[in-house]
Structure formats: C-alpha cells, structure tokens
Amino acid sequence: MGRTAVAAGVFGSLVAASAVLGLMVACTAAPERIDGARITAGPTDAPRPGDVAPAASPVAVPHIPRRSAALDEQPASPAPPARLEVAALGIDVVVRPAGLDAQGRMALFDDPAVAAWYRWGPAPGSAAGSTVIAAHVDSLTYDLLPFARLRDAAPGTEVVVTDAAGARRAYAVQSLEVIEKAEVDWNVAFDRAGPPRLTLVTCGGEFDTENRRYLSNLVVTATPID
Amino acid sequence: MNRIVIAGIGAGALVALGAVAPANASEGTATLSVLHGVPDLTVDVYVNGELTLDDFAPGELAGPLELPAGTHSVAITAADAADASSPAIGPVDLPLDAGANYTAVAHLDAAGDPTATLFTNDVSEIPAGQGRLTVRHVAAAPAVDVLAGGQPVITDLANPAEQTLDLPAGTVSATVAATGTTEPVLGPADVTVSEGTLTIAYAWGSLEDDNLALAVQTVTGMHSSPNGVPAGSAGLAATNAPEQQAPVWAAIGLGSLAALALVGATARRTITLRSER
C-alpha cells in the first residue's frame, strides 16, 4: 500500500521545496502578547516515593504500579528553565515561562535578551517529553537576535540549560531542520511524552516581505548529555 | 513534507515520513485505576477471580491497568484471605467501555460501611492553559462544599457523588466544609491542577473517626499543542535576503541530492517488495 505514492509525494514535495513555494503561513510582524508569565510553584516537600515493593506471595501477582495517593506525597513540579547557553554560537539568554498568544500560538517575548519556555509543556527536570524554548530570530527594532545563530548549530553542539533552582543540564544538538510552517507537526515539537529532550524554535527560511513573516520555522532538537 | 534538511538528520527523518501512525493502544481496552479509601483495612483485590493487588493499603492508588473492554468482576477481601470466596466488598461488576478511563474506589459510604464505586474519568480534551479538577466524596461524612480561596466552587456534594470543573492551571487552595458552612473539615490544602491534566481529589475516611484525608490522582494527556511559533518579523535572517542567496542554494542543493538518493532507495525497495509478491 501507498509506498510508491509516498515516494512520489516526497519527490514532489522536494521539487516543490526547491522551487520555493510561497505558502501563506503565520509569522506576523505584530508584537506578541504574553499571557501572564507567572511561575506555578508545586508542593516543595516530600520527594516522590518509589513503587511499593510487592509483598511476598505464594501466588503470582501481576506487577501493577502503586503509589501513595496522599496529597502531600504528590511529585513536585520541576523548576522552570531560567537560562540558555550555547557557547559555541555565542548564545546566552534569559529564559522565562510563556503560554499562548491570542491566536493559539506560542507566545514570545519582545525583549531580545529573553527566550520563552512553553510553560505548559515539560521542563528540563521533567521525566519525559520535549522542553520547548523559542525566541525571535530578528526584530525591526533590535536587528538580528541571538537565536539567528542557531542555524549554525552543528550536530553535537552543546546547549546548557540552567533552571530556576540552579541545576545545569547539558544537551547535544541532534538535528536542525527548517520546516515550512504549515508542515510543522507541533504535536511532535511540544510532545509531553517520550525521552526527555530540548527543542529550540525560531523562524528561518524565506521571508515574505509583503506580509512580514518567515515562511519556515527553524527547529533544533537536542538530547541530554549524561 | 517540504522539509529542507540541513544538518545532522538523514535517513531517520525521511523514513519517518512514510511511517504509519502507531495503533491506538486504547483500542478495545479500557483503562482502570484502583484507589483504596477504606481506613485501617489492608486488603487483597481480585479481578475476575485472580489475585491482582496483594496487601493493598489504605491511601494507595494502583494502576493504571489496561483491561479488555467488557464487564469485570472485582472482589475485595481481607489481606489474609486465601481466595475471593468471602469478600469484604463485592463482588461488584465493573462494565468497562473501550477507550474509557475509570477509577474504582473502595471506600466508606455516608454511614461508614465499606462499599465500592466505579467512577468514569473525564478525559476529553482540555482547553490550552486550563486544567480539570474533579472532586469525589467517598468519605463517611455528610454532604460538603469545596471552597477555593474562601469561595464555594462545588456545593452540596454527597457521598458518592463527584463534580468536575475546568479552571486555569495553577495551584488551588482548597477547603472542604459541611454544606452551607465555611468551617473546614479538611484543609486548607494546596492542590496543583496542571495544564492539560485531570486532577482528581478524593475526600476519604470518616468524619466521626477523625481520619478524613485528601487523596489525589492525576490523568495526563488531554492537552493540546500551540499551533505555531511566530518568531521573526524583519527578514534579516531570511534565506532570500540578498547576502544569503549563495549558502541557501547550496544547502537546498545538498539537501535535495541527499533526499533524492533516499527517495531512490525507497523506490527500489518498493519495487523489490512488489516483485517478491
């Protein structure tokens, strides 16, 4: 089923990409509104206990995860990221939590020294999922911004994220993609499951001067260095 | 699929383009968690006659379990029982629908007698920025109000009823009081309601025995994702800016060549597969 079609589709798409299609996609010049960058503090006490060890029994009992449901034994929310450094690219920015803008897109900060962390998704200390940090690539006021240099991120480039509790976590760049906005699978970029990873997002590719928007997003994926 | 692959990514991404979405794990199965809300009674739980939870202690939450849709029989016995023949609670039949999410709770009824209730968890999508809070009254106590920040948000909740509301994600300072009053019988306690997540708070125990407590269960996965990241407005980093033209076309050229090679490989594999049939 469909393999030939897929292959043909890929081929066709690449031809289209090479021909540089101008798709109508959203990367507007309007300043983005931040919907309240409040940090939610979770319960600070009581580290989460492990599963209760199954008691010895003569009967084979399936292993079913168990935990205390007590309110004060709920896992604490991980600390939000506070700083992002990519030394090789001269990037060192403050990171603050951000939610959505009025159009359901990730809200970003106009301050050129501040990158946005998608506060509803995973944090660097989360057990799973993609921590998303995004920032503008440029601005009419501030010229090119630090995230513009992400396009030079080579595989293996080290990225360090420091969270609000002071913990530093290092990541290595795995991939860099420039994807037309209409084609980006945001459920992948903002995935809350799967192995812990870091996703950096900015704009890139062609610029539509008429509508003052980039036609693509630049997406860098990095995985933790143990 | 208009991807321009620049670095560090090759076959994996292109193979992924042709990948079929994984089969839905919940197809034909239901998800069941079990909460033990009977004070001072360690139990064994039998599902369809099989010992499933051994020495299950009060205040513990087990699961989630994936079970085939259909009706399952659950019996709860004293922890030292040899089998399910003389249960302390049940046996009760739990009709589980495919794709649905349930919590079975062993608890006290309003009069203080052990019973069990099957609750259906609301796992419909939650608007971005919000969390869902369900409060369940499974305690030997009269009807209650739940107050958040001093204001009643849930009123006249009686054992074994539940109420659900979606609210901005954050921490709720919750107090449980007898209906129509504000004097806490439980709390105030900080309950974290995470975005895109169902947080279920259970009031359990016995008012008379002075062991009322809050238990919390969370069910994740009802979130949505942002639909874009608008991250540029000046065009200064654009690949079609005049000084950028040469490297861009080089990148596109290289990317296309690599991709074409992979497409070729895919096509060859397709032909091979077809010829083997």
Interface residues (C-beta under 8 A of the other chain):
Chain A: R3 T4 V6 A7 G9 V10 F11 S13 L14 A16 A17 S18 V20 L21 L23 V25 A26 C27 T28 A29 E32 D35 R38 T40 A41 G42 P43 V52 P54 A55 S57 V59 V61 P62 I64 P65 R66 R67 S68 A69 A70 L71 Q74 S77 G99 L100 D101 Q103 G104 R105 M106 L108 Y118 R119 W120 A134 A135 H136 V137 D138 S139 L140 D143 L144 F147 A148 R151 A153 A154 P155 G156 V173 Q174 S175 L176 E177 V178 I179 E180 K181 E183 V184 W186 N187 A189 F190 R192 A193 V201 T202 C203 G204 G205 E206 F207 T209 R212 R213 Y214 S216 N217
Chain B: M1 N2 R3 I4 V5 I6 A7 G8 I9 A13 L14 L17 G18 L35 L51 T52 L53 D54 D55 F56 A57 G59 E60 L61 A62 G63 L65 A128 G129 A169 G170 T171 A189 D190 V191 T192 S194 E195 G196 A201 Y202 A213 L214 A215 V216 Q217 T218 T220 G221 H223 S225 P226 N227 G228 V229 P230 A231 G232 S233 A234 G235 L236 A237 A238 T239 N240 A241 I252 S256 A259 L260 V263 T266 A267 R269 T270 L273
